[in-house]
Amino acid sequence: MNAQDHRPFEDDLAAWMLGALDEPEAEAFERHLDGCERCQTDLRWLRPAVDVLPASVTQIPPPPRMRGQLLGTVRAEARRASRPQAARRRLPWLRVPRPAVAALAATALVAAGVAGYTLGVGSEEEETFTAEPSKEATGASAELVVDGDSGTLHASGLPPLRRDQVFQAWIRNVGETELRPSDVFRPAQGGEATASLDGLEDAAQVMVTREPRGGSTQPTTRPLLRAKLS
């Protein structure tokens, strides 16, 4: 089989192995696979990774909505990659050997929950705290998900920043008044942002302020968000 015949199917292997292709697409790929030595080689190379990862965790069926969203993403990416113009817009990281790309795609999707939903489920110690916005951040909302000593702050509707500003998270421990600087971040379009925090084992409160680019050692503005942990 020549390269021109192979090209429409070159990005379908990982999606096919995860059951993400619809029936006509799967049938077309399987016909191609029967006569394509290149895809058969990639299949043999990738199969152990796909088989071993789900077996390494306790399997819990993912919610139908989650599974549908994940598989929908796979289908969309597979179709986008199969278009000729998509090849010209590929990012630099996609220039690695095809088997590595296939393994990365399959592993990421499996880890996200298609085959091992437990990987996306928090531990028994996980807790979620709601952050209260200040008057300066009316319309903003945020949740802090804490798992042991670390946590992730998911925020949306944050107020705009100047180019020379960032948001910065702060941690106040139980029985202390001093604030400890934590993650510095900027939101995406729509004011959505995620920040990773460490050292929450003794935390009583997490706050978010506006700070100069690069962050500060002490807050220079009033808190926009406050999450009470105790």
KAWOZI-V534328 format. One record per pair of residues at least 4 apart in sequence whose C-alpha atoms are under 6 Angstrom apart, sorted by the first residue. I is the first residue (numbers start at 1). GAP is how many residues later the second one is. If there is no record, write none. Layout:
# KAWOZI-V534328
I,GAP
I,GAP
This chain:
# KAWOZI-V534328
3,4
8,74
12,4
14,88
14,92
15,5
16,4
16,5
20,51
20,55
21,4
21,5
22,4
29,4
39,4
42,57
43,4
46,57
48,4
54,61
54,62
59,57
60,57
60,58
62,55
68,4
81,5
103,4
104,4
107,4
110,4
110,5
111,8
113,4
113,7
122,4
125,22
126,20
126,21
127,18
127,19
128,16
128,17
129,14
129,15
130,13
130,97
131,11
131,12
131,94
131,95
131,96
132,93
132,94
133,4
133,91
133,92
134,90
137,87
139,18
140,16
140,17
140,18
141,14
141,15
142,12
142,13
143,10
143,11
144,8
144,9
145,6
145,7
146,4
146,5
147,4
149,50
149,51
149,52
150,47
150,48
150,50
151,46
152,43
152,44
153,41
153,42
154,40
155,37
155,38
156,35
156,36
157,34
158,33
161,4
164,48
164,49
165,46
165,47
165,48
166,19
166,20
166,44
166,45
166,47
167,17
167,18
167,19
167,42
167,43
167,44
168,15
168,16
168,40
168,41
169,13
169,14
169,38
169,39
170,9
170,10
170,11
170,12
170,36
170,37
171,8
171,9
171,34
171,35
172,7
172,31
172,32
172,33
173,29
173,30
173,31
174,28
174,29
174,30
187,4
187,5
187,6
188,4
204,25
204,26
205,22
205,23
205,24
206,20
206,21
207,18
207,19
208,15
208,16
208,17
209,14
209,15
211,4
